[in-house]
Amino acid sequence: MNKQQFIKAFAEKANFTQKDAGIAFDAMAETIAETLKTGEKIQIAGFGTFEMKKRAAREGINPATKEKVTIPECSVPTFKFGNSFKDTVNN
């Protein structure tokens, strides 16, 4: 399912127009990104948790030259589904 298909399905379930569903989706994604940039995590009961995690610096290999390179430390966004959501999907 791509973004457009998701928005269409979301609009049908929520009884929104596709335009309104698209606006809601974009607002949600923007709000999540802005919140994570501040270092805050987002916990949505029954769904899951969005948060930023630090990835330590490490050694990597350039596949073109086979040369070793140092990959610097960075922060990456992560999402972990909650147990009730996992149970819903698995049943």
N, C-alpha and C positions, 0 to 999 in steps of 0.2 A: 504494500500500500504506500503510495507516495503522498506528499503533503496535500495536493489537490483532492485526492480520493478521501483522505482523512477528514478534510474540512467539509466535504460533501456529506460524509457519514455523520459527522458531528452535528452539522446543520439539521439533518433529518431527525436525529435523536432529540436535540434540544429545541426543535421547532423554531430555528433561526433561519434567516436567509443565508445563502452561502457567503454573501458579502459580510454580514455581521459575524458569522462564524470565523471567517478569515481575519477580521479585525480582532476578535477575541483571542484567537490563537496567537497572532503576532504580539498582542499586548502581554499575553501570558509568557511567551518566550522572552520578550524584552525585559519583563519584570524579573524573571528568574536570572537572566544574565546580569542585570544591574545589581541584584541582591548578592549574587555570588562574587561579583567584583569587589564588594565591600568586605568580603571575608565571612559574611554571615551564611549560615546554612538554612535550608528550607525543609521543614518536616510537615508533610501532609498526611494526617492520620488516615489509615486505610489504603494509602497509595504508596508512599515512599519518601525518601530523603535525597535532596540535592545538596552537594557540598563540594568544596574545592579541596584537593589533596596535593601535597607536595610530592613531586617526583625527584628523587635524588639525582645528582650528576652521575653519569656513567660512561663507560667506554663503548664505542660503537665502531662499525666498520663501514667505510664508504664502499658500496657495492661496485661502483664503476672502477675505482682505483685500488681497491682492497687495502687502502690505507686506514690505520686506526685513527679515530677522531674522538674528542671528548664532547659528549652531549651535555650541555649545561643543565643545572637544576631548573625546574619549572613547576608551575601549578597547573593542574588539570581538573576540569569539572567531572564529577562522578554522580551517578544515581544508583541508589539501592532500593529495590522494591520492598515494601513492607510485607510481613507474613500474611496478613489478611488478603492482600492483593494476589500473592502467590497462590493462596488456597483457592481463591475465586477462579483463577486461570487453570489450575490443575484439577478442578472438580467439574 
